[in-house]
Amino acid sequence: MKAYKVSYRNFWGDMGEIVFAETAGKAKSKVIGSDGFEDASFTDLDCKRAKYADNHENDSQLNFDLLLIDNGWTFTMEDSRPLINEDSRDMVIKFGGIDNLFTAFDEGKVSYDYENETFKPVEYEK
C-alpha cells in the first residue's frame, strides 16, 4: 500500500506520522484526532508521499523504526528530551525499537549524554 508522511505543527512542535492509504486525502483523514493530531483539521495537515515506506505496513516495529531513522526521521520524547536519530541506531537495535529505548531511558537503564547527543548504557556496580 502507498505510504504518506502526514505532518502537523502543534504546540509541542512538528508532528509526523507515516500513514498507509490509497490517497493523500484518506491518509490525512486517518490521523485527525489521533495522538499528536488532536487539534488538527484536515486543512492544517501537510501530506507527502513517502515512497521509501511503501508496502512496509506489516514490518516489525523495530524494522519500521529503523526504516524511518535510515530515511532521516528524528524522534524526541514529549518534553523534547533525548533525540533519537541515525547516531542512535545501534541503541535502537539493542533495545528493540524506539519506544523501548525511551522506556529504558525512563527506567534508568540507559543515560543520555546531552553534550554529544548520544545514549549510553548505564553500568551498575556489583
Disulfide bonds with the S-S distance in Angstrom:
none
